[in-house]
């Protein structure tokens, strides 16, 4: 968001547009850029040509095929959940076309991507003394609480709700990310 005016946080009146890559295949996407992310390492950002929205590809490695299968199964279950404040997962690409010699298994997770997260927003606002309004604070509390209730109702707890895991859309809506941290109970 840089030095421009911060977008106020607000309740979504409609769900943000969703990339259509799952239905149309990879031909609908163009590689936008590579970035280094402190949480995920190097990630690939793709632009959906039809909606002009973005998805990211996160590379993940596993020490055993069983770990890879467990993660894939949980990710498949998680991708079935739909909530306006839960980062959408589009799928996982198995990169294990042959048995690896070093026993490492690899996958790429494709998910919705937002440029900003709450941690960056807090630092930017603090640097210019632009504090949250009471309405914005209530929005944060209500959205995160509603999402936690939704996850619990579906037998899941997040386990790591921190500002860096809360992404912000350009309009100021919250999207919780959750890779490798969700647990079933």
N, C-alpha and C positions, 0 to 999 in steps of 0.2 A: 504494500500500500504506500510505501515511501513517504514523501512529504505531502502528498495530496490529502484532502480531508477524509477522515475515516468514515466508512459507511456505518450507519447506526444499525445495531442488532435489532431484529424484529421477527415476529412470528411469520412463518411462511404462509402466504395465502393460497399458494399452489405449489406442488412439488416442482423442483427444478428440472429442466429438460434432461432426459437420460440418453446416453449414447446408445446407438442402435447396432453396435459392433457384434453383439452376440447373434443377432438375427441375420445381419448382412455379411458377416465374415470380416476378415482383416482388410479386405480391399477398400472398406469404407474409412480406414484410418491412415493418417500420414504421421511419420515420426516427426515430432515437434522439437524435442531437445533431450539431452541427457543432463541430469543434475545429480549432485552429491548430496545425500540426505543424511543427517546425523543418526537417524533411527534405522534406516534401511540400507545405507550404502548408496551405490550408484543405481539410480532408477531411470527408466525410459519413460518419457512423456509422449503420448500420442494424441492427435487431434481427430475427433470424429468430424469428417467432412460435411455430413448432413446436418449436424446440430451445432457445430463449432464448440462443443464441450470437450473436456480432456479426460483421459484415463492414464493410469500409470502402470508400468510393469515392474514388479519388485522381484528380484532374484533371491531365492532362498535355497539353502543347502541342508541336507539331512544326513545324519550319520548312518542310518540304516534304511532299508526299504520299508520296514515296518513303521518307522517314524514318518516317512513320506506318505504311506497309505493312511495312517491315522490323521495326519494333517489334512490330506486331501478329502477324507470323509467328513471331517469337521468343517472344512471350508465349503464343501458341497451343501451341508446342512445350513451353514451360516448364509450362503448365497440365496437361500430360499426365504430368508427373513426380509421384510420390507418395512422400513420406518423412515419418515422424511428426514430424520436427524442421524441416521445410521449410514455410514459410507457404503455405497453399493459395491458389491463384489460381482464381477462379471464372469470369472472363471480362473482356472489354473491350467497352465500348459506343462505337461510332463516332459522334461527334457532327458528322460532316461530311455532313449531308443535302444540302447544296448547296455548290458551290465557293465557299470564302471569298474575299472581295474583298482581304483583306490578306495572303493567302498563308499563313495560319496554320491548321494542322489540329489538331483537338482530339479527345481520347478520355477516357473514364473507366475506370479499372481497378478491378475489384471483387475483393477478397481478404479472407481471414480477418483479424480484428483482435484484438489483445490490448491491454489497458490499459497494461501496464508493459513496459519494456525493461531490458536489463542495465545500461545507463548510469545510469538512474534508480536501479536497485537498488543499484549500487555507491555512489552518492552517499548514499542513505538509510542503507545499512549503515555507511558510513564515518562519518557524522554521529553515530551512536549506538554506535560501536565494536562492531558486531556483524559479526564477520569470518566468512568462509566456513570451513566445516570441511574437512578433508582429503577426505572423501567427496564433498562438494559440488564441490570443485575437480576431482577426478577425473571426476565426472559432466560438468562443463563440457568438459573436454578430450576425453573419450570421445565425447560427443555431437557436438561440432563436428568432430572428426576423422572420425567415421563419416559425417557429412553431406558433408564435403569429398570423401571417397572415393566416395560415392554420386554426387555431381555430376560428378566426374572420370570415373567409369565411364560416364556419360551424355554425355561430351564437352563439359562445361561447367565453367568456373571462375568463382568469385564475384567476386573482385577487391576487396572492401571489407568484410571481416569485422571489424567493430568493435562495441563494446558497444551503440551506438545502433541497430544493425541486427539485434540479437538480442532478440526479444520474449519475454516470459515469460507463461505461462498463469497463472491463479489458483492452480493446483496446483504451480507452480514449474517446469514443463517448458519447454524452449527451443524457439523457432520462429524460424528465420532468414528475414529479409525480404531482398528482392533487386531492387527495381524499378529498371530501367534500368542495372543494374550487371553482370548476367550476360553473359558472353561465350562464344561458341561457339568451339571449337578443333578 
